[in-house]
């Protein structure tokens, strides 16, 4: 394996210049000193000849691993050029950078240089100009990573280059951060600390605050829940109060540099914002923080992609993802252009980016046709259920809708709908027949005659038809009720997601009434109920609505009084503790009114 690599701005190097740079790379530095003085002097001479900054990356054994020509701009490009595995590279790297001039030596790295230096995770960084100054003194500065504060690097010593080269590197302490595992792609810095043993991706949250502590706290808690639901781990928060978003980036340049520095100190490999970003804003932020940046909408789409279990769910998620990514598509431009032959076809031709956009547009058109067919199929299924009472469970995500469906249908453990304490645990609509009257009123007094998703009534999500499951022996047919669990709502749902899941939401809009489930143990339940009502109004829902307060076993009695004052007529239950379910069944026997007239739409008082 090749010991060292010369990379960077290598275009135009003469053979003699290349040989001299290779000779510098083959020189070994002492293990008990910072650097070999003669090697750095030769490096300075070559930097002056080439009029380019030169950086040496040296490992703990004193062997040069990389000689980089040009400015340190993107850590991904440097890390992919480092030869050997991450084990051979180790965490004991040393950086030697020759740049500037003797009159104006840049002994402090710039903002972007500092971030790239942290991504390489060296023990020390020695910076010096290409030549000595007046009196033969060669100025230099020895820097080490700073674990806290506004600056990424702290200056250990500034003085003559000879004196700094003779210092013992072991006396400078351990590196502030450890190098990341190998395998990152180009353009995505991977020099952050290694990920946790569990393999969860470490995420830094970047939020805009409004100055209202309660509102900001709820929004931050919701963002943290979304990150954990996506399988990642939030490790830090960087916030800024911003009055207007009419700027190329929502966050200021200084705040983004702070976020970039904090991400590297915490070992975060991804930055997630609590605001939706335009393609231009996302690209500007990624250039500044030198890390992948995802907004809230992309995070929700990723969660939906993980949760989609049926063919219909995957179809709708793919459509929403393509609609989101199409305007954010980027490529290599003219480097992959195609040029035909003949008159009128010469020129740069069609770029690969244009071909990719056209392919995605064709795929979106195909998915739209499939979604329309899915909507027509579901409309036929609903037509077959005419004459039966249908109610839909709607509400904020993680409010307990699936748990309530399992409780009312009497599903045995392991046979019911997936009910977990995380956001968007279930996506596909689930319809079950519930018996509201009979010999028993408890959980065992109901019958679940269908299991899971659209197949709960023998439905085939691909359009093969359906067949109603047989009634259980002894069940009563005089009060049939079909109860549908729908996807959870969220404040500011991405428009592509709402449009793609419109056929799923129509399962709720075609019911006889809506049961709005709220989690009373969450202090923000009034705001969540308001968001659900607003979204239902936007979808054109005019059905009767009944608010159901869940988790009464986990909230104080004062919260029940508050709920009665905000939402008159609210019903209190606990789906997991089997509290209030008998009263709910008795209420559902006579609700909604048989006349079909719309009842009042209960909403929280503001």
C-alpha positions as CSV (number, residue, x, y, z in Angstrom):
1,X,0.0,0.0,0.0
2,X,1.3,3.5,-0.9
3,X,2.6,5.3,2.2
4,X,1.7,8.8,1.2
5,X,-0.5,10.7,-1.3
6,X,0.0,14.0,-3.0
7,X,-3.5,15.5,-3.6
8,X,-5.4,18.7,-4.0
9,X,-4.5,21.2,-6.8
10,X,-2.2,18.8,-8.6
11,X,-3.2,19.9,-12.1
12,X,-0.3,21.6,-13.9
13,X,2.5,20.2,-11.7
14,X,5.8,19.7,-13.5
15,X,7.6,16.4,-13.1
16,X,10.4,18.1,-11.2
17,X,8.0,19.7,-8.8
18,X,6.2,16.4,-8.3
19,X,9.5,14.7,-7.5
20,X,10.4,17.3,-4.9
21,X,7.0,16.9,-3.2
22,X,7.4,13.1,-3.2
23,X,10.8,13.5,-1.5
24,X,9.2,15.7,1.2
25,X,6.5,13.0,1.8
26,X,9.1,10.2,2.2
27,X,10.9,12.0,5.0
28,X,10.2,10.7,8.5
29,X,9.5,12.9,11.5
30,X,10.8,12.0,14.9
31,X,8.4,10.5,17.4
32,X,9.7,12.5,20.4
33,X,9.5,15.9,18.6
34,X,6.8,17.8,16.9
35,X,8.4,17.8,13.4
36,X,11.6,17.6,11.5
37,X,12.8,21.2,10.9
38,X,14.6,20.5,7.6
39,X,11.4,18.9,6.2
40,X,9.3,21.9,7.1
41,X,11.9,24.3,5.6
42,X,11.8,22.4,2.3
43,X,8.0,22.5,2.5
44,X,8.1,26.3,2.9
45,X,10.4,26.5,-0.2
46,X,7.9,24.5,-2.3
47,X,5.0,26.5,-1.0
48,X,6.7,29.7,-2.1
49,X,7.5,28.3,-5.6
50,X,4.0,27.0,-6.2
51,X,2.4,30.0,-4.5
52,X,-0.1,27.6,-2.9
53,X,-0.6,26.6,0.8
54,X,0.8,23.2,1.6
55,X,-0.3,20.9,4.4
56,X,1.3,17.7,5.6
57,X,-0.7,15.1,7.5
58,X,1.7,13.0,9.6
59,X,0.7,9.9,11.7
60,X,2.0,9.0,15.2
61,X,4.9,7.1,13.8
62,X,6.2,10.1,12.0
63,X,5.2,8.9,8.5
64,X,3.6,11.4,6.1
65,X,0.2,10.2,5.1
66,X,-1.0,13.1,2.9
67,X,0.4,16.2,1.3
68,X,-2.4,18.5,0.4
69,X,-1.9,21.4,-2.2
70,X,-4.2,24.3,-1.7
71,X,-6.6,25.6,0.9
72,X,-8.3,23.2,3.4
73,X,-11.9,23.6,2.2
74,X,-13.7,20.3,2.4
75,X,-12.8,17.6,4.9
76,X,-14.4,14.8,2.9
77,X,-12.0,15.3,0.1
78,X,-9.0,15.1,2.4
79,X,-10.2,12.1,4.3
80,X,-10.9,10.1,1.2
81,X,-7.3,10.7,0.1
82,X,-5.8,9.4,3.3
83,X,-4.3,6.0,2.6
84,X,-4.9,3.1,4.9
85,X,-7.7,2.2,7.2
86,X,-8.9,4.2,10.1
87,X,-7.0,1.8,12.4
88,X,-3.7,2.5,10.6
89,X,-4.4,6.3,10.5
90,X,-5.0,6.2,14.3
91,X,-5.9,9.2,16.4
92,X,-2.4,10.6,16.7
93,X,-2.2,12.7,13.6
94,X,-0.2,15.9,13.3
95,X,-0.9,18.7,10.8
96,X,1.8,21.0,9.4
97,X,0.5,23.9,7.3
98,X,2.7,26.4,5.4
99,X,0.8,29.4,4.1
100,X,0.7,33.1,3.8
101,X,3.9,35.2,3.9
102,X,6.6,36.1,6.4
103,X,5.1,39.6,6.7
104,X,1.6,38.4,7.3
105,X,1.7,34.8,8.5
106,X,-1.8,33.4,9.1
107,X,-1.0,31.7,12.3
108,X,-4.7,31.4,13.2
109,X,-6.8,29.2,10.8
110,X,-9.9,30.6,9.2
111,X,-13.4,29.5,10.1
112,X,-13.6,26.8,7.4
113,X,-10.0,25.7,7.8
114,X,-10.6,25.3,11.6
115,X,-13.6,23.0,10.9
116,X,-11.6,20.8,8.4
117,X,-8.8,20.6,10.9
118,X,-11.2,19.3,13.6
119,X,-12.6,16.7,11.1
120,X,-9.1,15.3,10.7
121,X,-8.9,15.0,14.5
122,X,-5.1,15.7,14.9
123,X,-3.3,16.0,18.2
124,X,-1.6,19.3,17.1
125,X,-1.5,21.7,14.3
126,X,1.7,23.6,13.4
127,X,1.3,26.7,11.2
128,X,4.1,28.7,9.7
129,X,4.9,31.0,6.7
130,X,7.0,29.9,3.6
131,X,10.1,31.8,4.7
132,X,11.8,33.3,7.7
133,X,11.3,36.9,8.6
134,X,13.8,39.6,9.5
135,X,16.7,38.6,11.6
136,X,16.3,34.9,10.5
137,X,13.4,34.3,12.9
138,X,10.8,32.0,11.5
139,X,7.4,32.7,13.1
140,X,5.2,29.8,13.9
141,X,2.2,28.8,16.1
142,X,1.4,25.5,17.7
143,X,-2.3,24.9,18.1
144,X,-4.4,22.1,19.8
145,X,-8.1,21.4,19.6
146,X,-10.1,23.4,22.2
147,X,-12.9,21.3,23.8
148,X,-15.1,24.3,24.6
149,X,-15.5,28.0,23.9
150,X,-16.1,30.0,20.7
151,X,-12.8,29.1,19.1
152,X,-12.1,25.6,17.6
153,X,-8.3,25.8,18.3
154,X,-6.3,27.1,21.2
155,X,-2.8,28.4,20.8
156,X,-0.3,26.4,22.9
157,X,2.7,28.4,22.0
158,X,3.9,31.0,19.5
159,X,7.5,31.5,18.7
160,X,10.4,30.5,16.4
161,X,9.8,27.4,14.2
162,X,13.0,25.7,15.5
163,X,11.8,25.9,19.1
164,X,8.4,24.6,18.3
165,X,9.7,21.6,16.3
166,X,11.8,20.5,19.2
167,X,8.8,20.2,21.6
168,X,7.6,16.8,22.8
169,X,4.2,16.1,21.2
170,X,3.3,13.7,24.0
171,X,3.4,16.6,26.5
172,X,0.5,18.3,24.7
173,X,-2.1,15.9,26.0
174,X,-4.6,13.7,24.2
175,X,-6.6,14.9,21.1
176,X,-9.8,16.6,21.9
177,X,-11.8,14.5,19.5
178,X,-11.4,11.0,18.0
179,X,-11.6,10.3,14.3
180,X,-14.7,8.9,12.9
181,X,-15.2,5.5,11.4
182,X,-14.2,5.1,7.7
183,X,-16.7,4.8,5.0
184,X,-18.1,8.3,4.6
185,X,-18.8,9.7,1.2
186,X,-17.1,12.5,-0.5
187,X,-18.3,15.9,0.5
188,X,-19.7,14.7,3.9
189,X,-17.2,15.3,6.7
190,X,-16.6,12.2,8.8
191,X,-14.0,13.4,11.2
192,X,-16.3,13.7,14.1
193,X,-16.1,11.3,17.0
194,X,-17.1,7.8,16.5
195,X,-20.8,6.9,16.8
196,X,-22.2,5.1,19.8
197,X,-21.9,1.4,20.1
198,X,-25.6,1.0,19.3
199,X,-25.1,2.5,15.9
200,X,-27.5,5.3,16.3
201,X,-26.7,8.4,14.2
202,X,-25.8,11.4,16.3
203,X,-27.8,14.5,15.4
204,X,-27.4,18.2,16.3
205,X,-30.6,20.2,16.4
206,X,-30.7,23.7,15.0
207,X,-33.7,25.7,16.1
208,X,-35.2,29.1,15.8
209,X,-36.8,30.4,19.0
210,X,-39.7,32.8,19.3
211,X,-38.9,34.1,22.8
212,X,-41.9,32.2,24.3
213,X,-40.4,29.6,26.6
214,X,-43.4,27.2,26.6
215,X,-43.9,27.3,22.9
216,X,-40.2,26.9,22.1
217,X,-39.9,24.0,24.6
218,X,-42.8,22.1,23.0
219,X,-41.4,22.5,19.6
220,X,-38.0,21.4,20.6
221,X,-39.4,18.3,22.5
222,X,-41.4,17.4,19.4
223,X,-38.3,17.7,17.2
224,X,-36.4,15.5,19.6
225,X,-39.2,12.9,19.4
226,X,-39.1,12.9,15.7
227,X,-35.3,12.4,15.7
228,X,-35.6,9.5,18.1
229,X,-38.5,8.0,16.1
230,X,-36.3,8.1,13.0
231,X,-33.7,5.9,14.9
232,X,-31.2,8.7,15.6
233,X,-30.0,10.3,18.8
234,X,-30.1,14.1,19.4
235,X,-26.9,15.1,21.2
236,X,-27.1,18.9,21.3
237,X,-29.1,22.0,20.5
238,X,-28.1,25.3,19.0
239,X,-30.8,27.9,19.1
240,X,-31.1,31.5,17.8
241,X,-33.9,34.0,18.0
242,X,-34.8,35.3,14.6
243,X,-37.4,37.8,13.7
244,X,-37.6,37.2,9.9
245,X,-36.8,34.4,7.5
246,X,-36.4,36.5,4.4
247,X,-32.7,35.8,4.1
248,X,-30.6,33.3,2.1
249,X,-30.1,31.4,5.3
250,X,-32.5,31.5,8.3
251,X,-29.6,31.4,10.8
252,X,-26.8,33.9,10.9
253,X,-23.3,33.2,9.7
254,X,-21.9,33.3,13.2
255,X,-24.6,31.0,14.6
256,X,-24.0,28.5,11.8
257,X,-20.2,28.5,12.5
258,X,-21.1,27.9,16.2
259,X,-23.3,25.0,15.1
260,X,-20.6,23.5,13.0
261,X,-18.1,23.7,15.8
262,X,-20.6,22.2,18.3
263,X,-21.4,19.3,16.0
264,X,-17.8,18.3,15.8
265,X,-17.3,18.5,19.5
266,X,-20.4,16.4,20.1
267,X,-19.6,13.9,17.3
268,X,-22.7,14.8,15.3
269,X,-22.8,13.6,11.7
270,X,-26.1,15.3,10.8
271,X,-27.7,18.7,11.5
272,X,-31.6,18.8,11.6
273,X,-33.5,22.1,11.6
274,X,-36.9,22.8,13.0
275,X,-37.9,24.9,9.9
276,X,-38.5,23.8,6.4
277,X,-35.6,24.9,4.1
278,X,-35.7,25.9,0.5
279,X,-33.1,24.2,-1.7
280,X,-31.0,27.3,-1.8
281,X,-31.1,27.7,2.0
282,X,-30.1,24.0,2.5
283,X,-27.2,24.3,0.1
284,X,-25.9,27.5,1.8
285,X,-26.1,25.9,5.2
286,X,-24.3,22.8,4.1
287,X,-21.5,24.9,2.7
288,X,-21.1,26.7,6.0
289,X,-21.4,23.9,8.4
290,X,-19.7,21.4,6.1
291,X,-22.1,18.7,7.2
292,X,-25.3,17.2,5.8
293,X,-28.4,19.3,6.7
294,X,-31.9,18.0,6.9
295,X,-35.0,20.0,7.6
296,X,-38.1,18.9,9.6
297,X,-40.0,17.8,6.4
298,X,-37.2,15.5,5.3
299,X,-37.0,14.0,8.7
300,X,-40.8,13.2,8.7
301,X,-40.5,11.7,5.2
302,X,-37.7,9.5,6.5
303,X,-39.8,8.3,9.4
304,X,-42.7,7.5,7.0
305,X,-40.4,5.6,4.7
306,X,-39.3,3.4,7.7
307,X,-42.8,2.8,8.9
308,X,-44.5,2.1,5.6
309,X,-45.4,-1.6,5.8
310,X,-47.9,-2.1,3.0
311,X,-47.6,-1.7,-0.7
312,X,-50.0,1.2,-0.6
313,X,-48.0,3.0,2.1
314,X,-44.7,2.5,0.3
315,X,-46.3,3.9,-2.9
316,X,-47.5,7.1,-1.2
317,X,-44.2,7.6,0.7
318,X,-42.2,7.3,-2.5
319,X,-44.4,9.8,-4.2
320,X,-44.0,12.3,-1.4
321,X,-40.2,11.8,-1.2
322,X,-39.8,12.3,-5.0
323,X,-41.8,15.5,-4.9
324,X,-39.7,16.8,-2.1
325,X,-36.3,15.9,-3.7
326,X,-37.0,16.9,-7.2
327,X,-36.3,20.7,-6.7
328,X,-33.4,19.8,-4.4
329,X,-31.7,17.5,-7.0
330,X,-28.0,18.4,-7.7
331,X,-25.5,16.8,-10.0
332,X,-22.2,17.3,-11.7
333,X,-23.5,19.5,-14.5
334,X,-21.6,19.7,-17.7
335,X,-19.1,17.0,-16.6
336,X,-21.7,14.4,-17.4
337,X,-23.3,16.1,-20.4
338,X,-24.0,14.2,-23.6
339,X,-23.2,15.5,-27.1
340,X,-24.7,14.2,-30.3
341,X,-23.3,14.3,-33.8
342,X,-24.5,16.3,-36.8
343,X,-25.6,19.8,-37.5
344,X,-27.5,21.4,-34.8
345,X,-26.5,18.9,-32.1
346,X,-23.1,20.3,-31.1
347,X,-22.5,22.0,-27.9
348,X,-22.6,21.1,-24.2
349,X,-25.6,18.8,-24.8
350,X,-27.9,17.5,-22.2
351,X,-26.5,17.3,-18.6
352,X,-26.9,14.2,-16.4
353,X,-28.8,16.4,-14.0
354,X,-31.4,17.2,-16.6
355,X,-31.8,13.5,-17.4
356,X,-32.2,12.6,-13.7
357,X,-34.9,15.3,-13.4
358,X,-36.8,14.0,-16.3
359,X,-36.5,10.4,-15.0
360,X,-37.9,11.5,-11.6
361,X,-40.7,13.4,-13.3
362,X,-41.7,10.3,-15.2
363,X,-41.6,8.3,-12.0
364,X,-43.8,10.9,-10.2
365,X,-46.3,10.7,-13.1
366,X,-46.5,6.9,-12.8
367,X,-46.9,7.1,-9.0
368,X,-49.6,9.6,-9.3
369,X,-51.6,7.3,-11.6
370,X,-51.1,4.4,-9.1
371,X,-52.2,6.6,-6.2
372,X,-55.4,7.6,-8.1
373,X,-56.1,4.0,-8.8
374,X,-55.6,3.3,-5.1
375,X,-58.1,6.1,-4.2
376,X,-60.6,4.6,-6.6
377,X,-60.1,1.1,-5.1
378,X,-60.6,2.4,-1.6
379,X,-63.7,4.3,-2.8
380,X,-65.2,1.0,-4.1
381,X,-64.4,-0.7,-0.7
382,X,-66.2,2.1,1.1
383,X,-69.1,1.7,-1.2
384,X,-69.3,-2.0,-0.1
385,X,-69.6,-0.9,3.5
386,X,-72.7,1.2,2.9
387,X,-75.3,0.6,5.6
388,X,-72.8,0.1,8.4
389,X,-71.8,2.7,10.9
390,X,-68.3,3.9,10.4
391,X,-66.2,6.0,12.8
392,X,-62.6,7.1,12.4
393,X,-60.0,7.7,15.1
394,X,-58.0,10.8,14.3
395,X,-55.6,12.9,16.4
396,X,-52.1,14.0,16.9
397,X,-49.4,11.4,16.5
398,X,-48.7,9.3,19.6
399,X,-52.0,10.3,21.2
400,X,-53.1,6.6,21.7
401,X,-55.3,6.0,18.7
402,X,-53.9,2.5,18.0
403,X,-54.1,1.6,21.7
404,X,-57.8,2.7,21.8
405,X,-58.6,0.6,18.7
406,X,-57.0,-2.5,20.3
407,X,-58.9,-1.9,23.5
408,X,-62.3,-1.4,21.8
409,X,-61.8,-4.4,19.5
410,X,-60.6,-6.7,22.3
411,X,-57.4,-7.6,20.4
412,X,-55.2,-10.1,22.2
413,X,-51.6,-9.3,22.9
414,X,-49.5,-9.6,19.8
415,X,-52.6,-9.6,17.5
416,X,-53.6,-6.0,17.6
417,X,-52.4,-2.9,15.8
418,X,-48.8,-1.9,16.6
419,X,-49.0,0.6,19.5
420,X,-45.7,2.0,20.6
421,X,-44.7,5.2,22.5
422,X,-43.1,6.9,19.5
423,X,-44.2,9.3,16.8
424,X,-45.8,7.8,13.7
425,X,-45.6,4.2,14.9
426,X,-48.3,3.2,12.4
427,X,-49.1,4.6,9.0
428,X,-51.5,2.3,7.2
429,X,-55.2,2.7,8.0
430,X,-56.6,-0.2,10.0
431,X,-60.4,-0.9,10.0
432,X,-62.0,-3.3,12.6
433,X,-65.5,-4.3,13.5
434,X,-66.3,-3.3,17.1
435,X,-69.3,-4.7,19.1
436,X,-70.6,-2.1,21.4
437,X,-73.2,-4.3,23.1
438,X,-73.3,-7.8,24.3
439,X,-72.8,-10.0,27.3
440,X,-69.6,-8.3,28.4
441,X,-68.7,-4.7,28.6
442,X,-65.0,-5.1,29.4
443,X,-62.2,-5.6,27.1
444,X,-63.2,-9.2,26.6
445,X,-66.8,-8.2,25.7
446,X,-65.8,-7.0,22.2
447,X,-64.9,-9.0,19.1
448,X,-62.2,-8.3,16.7
449,X,-63.1,-10.0,13.5
450,X,-60.4,-8.6,11.3
451,X,-56.7,-8.1,11.7
452,X,-54.4,-5.4,10.6
453,X,-54.3,-2.7,8.0
454,X,-56.5,-2.7,4.9
455,X,-56.6,-6.4,5.1
456,X,-58.6,-6.1,8.2
457,X,-61.8,-6.7,6.3
458,X,-60.2,-9.0,3.7
459,X,-59.0,-5.9,1.8
460,X,-56.2,-6.2,-0.7
461,X,-54.2,-3.0,-0.9
462,X,-53.2,-3.9,-4.5
463,X,-56.8,-3.9,-5.7
464,X,-57.6,-7.7,-5.7
465,X,-61.0,-7.2,-4.1
466,X,-62.2,-7.8,-0.6
467,X,-64.3,-10.2,1.4
468,X,-65.8,-9.5,4.8
469,X,-64.6,-11.8,7.5
470,X,-67.3,-13.9,9.2
471,X,-68.9,-12.7,12.3
472,X,-67.9,-14.4,15.6
473,X,-70.4,-16.7,17.1
474,X,-72.9,-15.0,19.4
475,X,-72.1,-11.5,18.1
476,X,-74.9,-9.0,17.7
477,X,-75.6,-7.5,14.3
478,X,-78.1,-4.9,15.4
479,X,-75.3,-2.4,16.2
480,X,-72.5,-3.0,13.7
481,X,-69.7,-0.5,13.9
482,X,-66.5,-0.2,11.8
483,X,-63.7,1.7,13.5
484,X,-60.8,3.0,11.5
485,X,-57.4,4.0,12.8
486,X,-55.7,6.6,10.6
487,X,-52.2,8.1,10.4
488,X,-51.4,10.6,13.1
489,X,-51.4,14.3,12.5
490,X,-48.6,16.7,13.2
491,X,-48.3,20.5,13.3
492,X,-47.1,21.8,9.9
493,X,-47.2,18.5,8.1
494,X,-45.2,18.7,4.8
495,X,-47.6,19.5,1.9
496,X,-46.1,16.8,-0.3
497,X,-46.9,14.3,2.4
498,X,-50.5,15.5,2.9
499,X,-51.1,15.3,-0.9
500,X,-49.6,11.9,-1.2
501,X,-51.6,10.5,1.7
502,X,-54.9,12.1,0.7
503,X,-56.4,8.8,-0.3
504,X,-55.5,7.5,3.2
505,X,-57.0,10.5,4.9
506,X,-60.2,10.0,2.9
507,X,-60.8,6.9,5.0
508,X,-61.5,9.3,7.9
509,X,-63.4,11.9,5.8
510,X,-65.8,9.3,4.5
511,X,-66.8,8.1,8.0
512,X,-70.0,9.0,9.9
513,X,-68.1,10.7,12.7
514,X,-64.6,11.6,13.9
515,X,-63.3,10.6,17.3
516,X,-60.5,13.1,18.1
517,X,-58.1,11.4,20.6
518,X,-55.9,13.7,22.7
519,X,-53.2,12.8,25.2
520,X,-54.0,14.6,28.4
521,X,-50.7,13.7,29.9
522,X,-49.0,16.0,27.4
523,X,-49.3,19.6,28.6
524,X,-49.5,20.8,24.9
525,X,-52.7,18.8,24.2
526,X,-54.8,22.0,23.6
527,X,-52.4,23.2,20.9
528,X,-52.3,19.7,19.4
529,X,-56.1,19.5,19.3
530,X,-56.1,22.9,17.6
531,X,-53.7,21.7,14.9
532,X,-55.8,18.6,14.3
533,X,-59.0,20.7,13.8
534,X,-57.2,23.1,11.5
535,X,-55.9,20.3,9.3
536,X,-59.3,18.6,9.2
537,X,-60.9,22.0,8.2
538,X,-58.2,22.3,5.4
539,X,-59.2,18.8,4.2
540,X,-62.9,19.9,4.1
541,X,-64.1,17.7,6.9
542,X,-67.7,18.6,8.0
543,X,-68.4,15.5,10.1
544,X,-69.4,15.5,13.7
545,X,-66.4,15.4,16.0
546,X,-66.2,13.9,19.5
547,X,-63.1,14.7,21.6
548,X,-61.7,11.8,23.7
549,X,-59.2,12.5,26.5
550,X,-56.8,9.6,26.8
551,X,-54.3,8.7,29.4
552,X,-56.3,10.0,32.4
553,X,-54.2,7.6,34.6
554,X,-51.1,9.6,33.9
555,X,-52.3,13.2,34.4
556,X,-53.4,15.1,37.5
557,X,-57.0,15.7,38.4
558,X,-56.6,19.4,37.7
559,X,-55.9,18.5,34.0
560,X,-59.4,16.9,33.8
561,X,-61.0,20.1,35.1
562,X,-59.0,22.1,32.6
563,X,-60.1,19.8,29.8
564,X,-63.8,20.0,30.7
565,X,-63.5,23.8,30.7
566,X,-61.7,24.0,27.3
567,X,-63.7,21.2,25.5
568,X,-67.3,20.8,26.8
569,X,-68.5,17.2,26.3
570,X,-65.1,15.6,26.3
571,X,-65.0,11.9,27.3
572,X,-62.2,10.7,29.6
573,X,-60.6,7.3,29.1
574,X,-57.4,5.4,29.5
575,X,-57.0,2.9,26.7
576,X,-54.1,1.0,28.4
577,X,-55.6,1.0,31.9
578,X,-59.1,0.1,30.7
579,X,-60.7,3.1,32.3
580,X,-63.8,4.8,30.9
581,X,-64.2,2.4,28.0
582,X,-67.7,1.2,29.2
583,X,-68.9,4.8,29.2
584,X,-67.3,5.4,25.7
585,X,-69.2,2.3,24.3
586,X,-72.5,3.5,25.7
587,X,-71.9,7.0,24.2
588,X,-71.0,5.5,20.8
589,X,-74.2,3.5,20.6
590,X,-76.2,6.8,20.1
591,X,-73.4,8.9,18.5
592,X,-73.4,10.4,15.9
593,X,-77.0,11.3,15.7
594,X,-79.0,9.0,13.3
595,X,-80.2,12.1,11.4
596,X,-76.7,12.7,10.1
597,X,-76.8,16.3,11.1
598,X,-73.4,17.7,11.9
599,X,-72.9,18.3,15.5
600,X,-70.8,21.1,17.0
601,X,-67.1,20.9,16.3
602,X,-65.4,21.0,19.7
603,X,-62.1,22.9,19.8
604,X,-59.9,24.1,22.6
605,X,-60.3,27.7,23.7
606,X,-57.4,29.9,22.9
